Amino acid sequence: MKTKVNGFQIKVIGVITMVFDHLGQFFSFLGIPLWFHWIGRIAAPLFLFESSEGFIHTSNRKKYMFRLLIGFWIMSVGDWILNTYFAIGNAIVINNIFGTLLVGTIYMQSIEFLKSGVKNKASKDILSGIGLFLLPILTSVLPLLGAFTGGSSAIVNWIALLSGFLLPSLLLAEGGFLFVLLAVLFYLFHGKKIWQVLSLVVIAAISYFAGGGNPFTDNYQWMMLLSAIPIILYDGTKGKSMRNFFYIFYPAHIFIFALISYFIQR
């Protein structure tokens, strides 16, 4: 009997490996070993993979994307509170995988509009697709303007800050452009595991060669390749639903870890 995993089990693996990574992030001062981060490299690709599966199979894509947007808002406010009132030294909290997942689904929907527009010769769908494609790029501009002005314009700074809270951007998403691209590739190659795994290999290789330093102590993002194992074993079924658990657990565990870390170090 061949071993298989469903969507629920992939999410559980993602959550467990994510917790390892965040324990290493917030409690390294206690001597948490580096291999916690190695294990943590598995998490993000699994969440990106499941976001593509969720987008394809959901009965209401607007609600699915709106839930990700709500999660993004909660994390944005939470990160701001932690960095403003509970920061230790120069350490900042920028965890917000919801933004990356949302940008990925925006591009998935953009592709859906473009395919529909070309197939049905519908200019409205083509324009919608182009608009969605440009949106995450445009939302990258305002936050960068705030950085470039160096605080010289209060209005620009406030607009930049507000835009960063309201909408995720392509350039500032957690994991950056490569994570967003990986989510879209998982979507484009849905049901074609060989191509999905090859996409993972390519993104891991780019991450490795774009970085520098020791591949086990500094530049270990390539270990995301380990996420190929559950993806290969995926049987295409959803399994149990844990949607609400993830939306609650992700911000909750980060806020709790950050606060415990802060009070221990005070």
C-alpha positions as CSV (number, residue, x, y, z in Angstrom):
1,M,0.0,0.0,0.0
2,K,1.5,3.3,-1.1
3,T,1.8,6.1,1.3
4,K,-0.3,9.2,0.4
5,V,-1.1,12.4,2.2
6,N,-4.2,14.7,1.7
7,G,-4.5,18.5,1.9
8,F,-5.2,18.4,5.6
9,Q,-2.1,16.5,6.4
10,I,0.1,18.8,4.2
11,K,-1.2,21.7,6.2
12,V,-0.4,19.9,9.5
13,I,3.2,19.3,8.2
14,G,3.3,23.0,7.2
15,V,2.2,24.2,10.7
16,I,4.6,21.9,12.6
17,T,7.6,22.9,10.5
18,M,6.6,26.5,10.7
19,V,6.5,26.4,14.5
20,F,10.1,25.0,14.5
21,D,11.2,27.9,12.3
22,H,9.5,30.5,14.5
23,L,10.9,29.0,17.7
24,G,14.3,29.5,16.1
25,Q,13.4,33.0,15.2
26,F,12.2,34.2,18.5
27,F,14.3,32.1,20.9
28,S,17.7,31.8,19.3
29,F,19.1,33.6,22.4
30,L,18.2,30.5,24.4
31,G,20.4,28.4,22.3
32,I,17.7,27.0,19.9
33,P,19.8,25.0,17.3
34,L,20.1,26.2,13.8
35,W,18.5,23.0,12.4
36,F,15.1,24.3,13.6
37,H,15.4,26.8,10.7
38,W,16.4,24.0,8.3
39,I,13.1,22.2,9.2
40,G,11.3,25.5,8.9
41,R,12.3,25.8,5.2
42,I,9.6,23.2,4.5
43,A,6.7,25.3,5.6
44,A,6.3,28.1,3.2
45,P,6.3,26.0,-0.1
46,L,3.6,23.8,1.5
47,F,1.4,26.8,2.3
48,L,2.0,28.2,-1.2
49,F,1.1,24.8,-2.7
50,E,-2.1,24.6,-0.6
51,S,-3.0,28.2,-1.6
52,S,-3.0,27.1,-5.2
53,E,-5.1,24.1,-4.4
54,G,-7.5,26.2,-2.3
55,F,-7.8,28.8,-5.1
56,I,-8.6,26.1,-7.7
57,H,-11.1,24.1,-5.6
58,T,-12.8,26.8,-3.5
59,S,-16.5,27.5,-4.3
60,N,-16.0,31.3,-3.8
61,R,-12.7,32.8,-4.8
62,K,-13.7,36.3,-3.7
63,K,-14.3,35.1,-0.2
64,Y,-11.2,33.0,-0.2
65,M,-9.1,36.0,-1.2
66,F,-10.9,38.2,1.3
67,R,-10.1,35.9,4.1
68,L,-6.4,36.2,3.2
69,L,-6.8,40.0,3.1
70,I,-8.3,39.9,6.6
71,G,-5.4,37.8,7.8
72,F,-3.0,40.2,6.2
73,W,-4.6,43.2,8.0
74,I,-4.5,41.4,11.4
75,M,-0.8,40.5,10.9
76,S,0.1,44.0,9.7
77,V,-1.4,45.6,12.8
78,G,0.0,42.9,15.1
79,D,3.5,43.3,13.6
80,W,3.3,47.1,14.1
81,I,2.3,46.7,17.7
82,L,5.1,44.3,18.4
83,N,7.7,46.5,16.7
84,T,6.5,49.6,18.3
85,Y,6.0,48.5,21.9
86,F,7.7,45.1,22.3
87,A,10.9,45.4,20.2
88,I,14.2,44.1,21.5
89,G,17.2,46.0,20.2
90,N,17.1,46.2,16.4
91,A,15.1,43.1,15.9
92,I,11.8,43.6,14.0
93,V,8.9,41.3,13.3
94,I,7.9,41.1,9.6
95,N,6.1,37.8,9.5
96,N,3.0,38.0,7.3
97,I,2.6,35.0,5.0
98,F,-1.0,36.0,4.4
99,G,0.3,38.8,2.1
100,T,2.4,36.4,0.1
101,L,-0.5,34.0,-0.3
102,L,-2.9,36.8,-1.3
103,V,-0.6,38.3,-3.9
104,G,-0.2,34.8,-5.3
105,T,-3.9,34.3,-5.6
106,I,-4.3,37.8,-7.2
107,Y,-2.0,36.6,-10.0
108,M,-3.9,33.4,-10.3
109,Q,-7.1,35.3,-10.7
110,S,-5.4,37.6,-13.2
111,I,-4.5,34.6,-15.3
112,E,-8.0,33.3,-15.0
113,F,-9.4,36.6,-16.3
114,L,-6.9,36.7,-19.2
115,K,-7.6,33.2,-20.3
116,S,-11.3,33.8,-20.2
117,G,-10.9,37.1,-22.0
118,V,-8.8,35.6,-24.8
119,K,-11.1,32.5,-25.2
120,N,-14.3,34.5,-25.2
121,K,-12.9,37.7,-26.8
122,A,-14.1,39.6,-23.8
123,S,-12.3,42.9,-23.4
124,K,-13.7,43.4,-19.9
125,D,-12.0,40.2,-18.6
126,I,-8.7,41.1,-20.4
127,L,-8.7,44.5,-18.7
128,S,-9.6,43.0,-15.4
129,G,-6.7,40.6,-15.8
130,I,-4.2,43.3,-16.7
131,G,-5.5,45.4,-13.8
132,L,-5.0,42.6,-11.3
133,F,-1.6,41.8,-12.7
134,L,-0.4,45.4,-12.2
135,L,-2.0,45.9,-8.7
136,P,0.7,44.2,-6.6
137,I,3.3,46.1,-8.5
138,L,1.6,49.4,-8.0
139,T,1.1,48.7,-4.3
140,S,4.9,48.2,-4.1
141,V,5.5,51.8,-5.2
142,L,4.0,53.8,-2.3
143,P,5.8,52.0,0.5
144,L,9.1,52.5,-1.4
145,L,8.3,56.1,-1.9
146,G,8.2,56.5,1.9
147,A,11.6,54.9,2.1
148,F,13.1,57.0,-0.7
149,T,11.9,60.3,0.7
150,G,13.7,59.6,4.0
151,G,11.0,61.1,6.1
152,S,11.1,64.5,4.3
153,S,7.4,64.4,3.4
154,A,4.9,63.6,6.1
155,I,2.0,63.2,3.6
156,V,4.0,60.7,1.5
157,N,5.1,58.8,4.7
158,W,1.5,58.5,5.9
159,I,0.3,57.4,2.5
160,A,3.1,54.9,2.3
161,L,2.4,53.6,5.8
162,L,-1.3,53.3,5.2
163,S,-0.9,51.5,1.8
164,G,1.5,49.1,3.5
165,F,-1.2,48.2,6.0
166,L,-4.1,48.0,3.6
167,L,-2.7,46.1,0.6
168,P,0.1,43.6,0.2
169,S,2.8,44.2,-2.4
170,L,4.8,42.1,-4.7
171,L,8.2,43.4,-3.6
172,L,7.5,43.5,0.1
173,A,5.7,40.2,0.5
174,E,7.3,37.7,2.9
175,G,9.7,35.6,0.8
176,G,9.6,38.2,-1.9
177,F,8.9,37.8,-5.6
178,L,10.2,34.2,-5.7
179,F,7.6,32.9,-3.2
180,V,4.8,34.6,-5.2
181,L,6.2,33.1,-8.4
182,L,6.3,29.6,-6.8
183,A,2.6,29.9,-5.8
184,V,1.7,30.8,-9.4
185,L,3.7,28.0,-10.8
186,F,2.0,25.5,-8.5
187,Y,-1.3,26.8,-9.9
188,L,-0.2,26.8,-13.5
189,F,1.0,23.2,-13.2
190,H,-1.9,21.9,-11.1
191,G,-2.1,18.2,-11.4
192,K,1.3,17.9,-13.0
193,K,3.5,16.9,-10.1
194,I,6.7,16.6,-12.1
195,W,6.4,20.2,-13.3
196,Q,5.4,21.4,-9.8
197,V,8.5,19.8,-8.3
198,L,10.7,21.1,-11.1
199,S,9.3,24.6,-10.3
200,L,10.3,24.1,-6.7
201,V,13.8,23.0,-7.7
202,V,14.2,26.0,-9.9
203,I,13.1,28.5,-7.2
204,A,15.3,26.7,-4.6
205,A,18.3,26.9,-7.0
206,I,17.7,30.6,-7.7
207,S,17.5,31.3,-4.0
208,Y,20.7,29.5,-3.4
209,F,22.7,31.1,-6.2
210,A,21.3,34.6,-5.4
211,G,22.4,34.2,-1.8
212,G,25.9,33.8,-0.4
213,G,27.8,32.1,2.4
214,N,27.7,28.7,3.9
215,P,24.8,26.6,2.6
216,F,24.1,25.2,6.1
217,T,24.7,28.2,8.3
218,D,23.8,31.3,6.2
219,N,22.3,30.4,2.9
220,Y,20.0,27.5,3.6
221,Q,16.8,28.5,1.9
222,W,17.6,25.8,-0.7
223,M,16.4,23.3,1.9
224,M,12.9,24.2,0.8
225,L,13.4,21.3,-1.6
226,L,12.4,18.9,1.3
227,S,8.8,20.1,0.8
228,A,8.8,18.2,-2.5
229,I,8.2,14.9,-0.5
230,P,4.7,15.7,0.8
231,I,3.9,17.4,-2.5
232,I,4.8,14.2,-4.4
233,L,2.8,12.1,-1.9
234,Y,-0.3,14.4,-2.2
235,D,-3.3,12.4,-3.3
236,G,-5.4,15.4,-4.5
237,T,-8.0,15.2,-1.8
238,K,-8.8,17.9,0.7
239,G,-9.1,15.8,3.9
240,K,-10.3,17.4,7.1
241,S,-10.9,21.2,7.0
242,M,-8.6,23.3,9.2
243,R,-9.2,26.6,7.6
244,N,-10.2,28.5,10.7
245,F,-7.5,26.9,12.8
246,F,-4.8,28.2,10.5
247,Y,-6.2,31.7,10.3
248,I,-6.2,31.8,14.1
249,F,-3.1,29.8,14.9
250,Y,-0.7,31.7,12.5
251,P,-1.1,35.2,14.1
252,A,-1.7,33.8,17.6
253,H,1.5,31.8,17.8
254,I,3.7,34.6,16.4
255,F,2.3,37.1,18.8
256,I,2.6,34.8,21.8
257,F,6.2,33.8,20.8
258,A,7.2,37.4,20.3
259,L,5.7,38.5,23.7
260,I,7.3,35.6,25.6
261,S,10.6,36.4,24.0
262,Y,10.3,40.1,24.9
263,F,9.5,39.5,28.5
264,I,12.2,36.9,29.0
265,Q,14.8,39.3,27.6
266,R,13.7,42.4,29.5
